[in-house]
Amino acid sequence: MKKFIYVLIFIVGIDALYAKEAQKLVWPPPPDEAKIEYVASIRDYKDLGIKKGFFSKAFDFLFGEEDKPLYSPFGTYADEERVYVTDISHKALYIFDKKKSKVITVEGSKKENFLYPIDVVTDKSGNIYVSDSVRAKVFVFEKDGDFSHTIAPKELQRPVGLAVSTDGQKLYIVDALSSQIHVTTLKGKYLNSIGKKGKGDGEFNRPTFMDVGSNGNLYVSDSMNHRVQILDGDGNFISKFGHLGQEIGSFGSPRGIALDGHGNIYVSDTMFNNIQIFNQEGELLMLLGGYGDKKGQFALPEDISITSQNAIHVTDVNNGRIQVFRLIKTEQTRSSK
């Protein structure tokens, strides 16, 4: 099992750390009522409140002398206890366990290392699913990071985004090459495929990430069709929004997608380096970010994950960090990713 575990002593709790770092950077800016607040950036162990001391040799062994555990963070999943992130440069999955104050690093199974880990998601039992687009399979691990099994139906060509159905019975695997969504059981039994390559309703062109709403609907970033498609849990087309363009509300290269507790849809765009937020009708509500390396700016934002408490995590690939934001007014809980 390719796994390293480093128990970390936190100088302050992660929530206190987030509160300390937050500088009341909000969107929209005053005088409008603030809806979203910047919370923190996670790029190395110091951002988790750790001083390089007793554990420095362990970190140097894994990462070298450079103090940057994250180099090219790509996919992310977050809940109230853990932040999971894949790193395509380090070819690893990092699990930041805030409750137990430790980091688990997973590099694959005993037989196979990751080659290009893309997305990560967990099920209700805490099992962890990691897509590897080069291996053309999904690696499955137990909650502690121990390898369990792989999911690799013959239909799978280039797995990218992952999501678990609301009933916890099915795994949705976005396939960028076949331009489909493959559906399996959590043990890996192939069930069916959704869609095909094309521009029509329910068809895809190089889709990337997806999320599942509390009602079971599927929200898919149909990247090369420059739109978002909404399907029911069986894959039947419901609606779509977005088109290729330069104006606000259009898309250049939509990638990450996630829903907050109000059902609003967050979509990252690697061409525009921003996050656009839409309602269920596809109407633009807010714009977050722009190109740069300052707080609230992005350089190739990819995946988005939103917790049940509406903490928003965005992988900021070329800035080597995860940016964390908070929906200021939270009244509901959300669903899958």
Buried (B, 14 or more C-beta within 10 A) or exposed (E): EBBBBBEBEBEEEBEEBBEEBBEEBBBEEEEEEBBBBBBBBBBBBEBBBBEEEEBBEBBEEBBEEEBBBBBBBBBBBBBEEBBBBBBBEBBBBBBBBBEEBBBBBBBBBEEBBBEBBBBBBBBEEEBBBBBBBBBBBBBBBEBEBEBBBBBBBEBBBBBBBBBBBBEEEBBBBBBBBBBBBBBBEBEBEBEEBBBEBEEEEBBBBBBBBBBBBBEBBBBBBBBBBBBBBBBEBEBEBBEBBBEEEEEEBBBBBBBBBBBBBBBBBBBBBBBBBBBBBBEBEBEBEBBBBEEEEEBBBBBBBBBBBBBBBBBBBBBBBBBBBBBBBBBEEBEEEBBBB
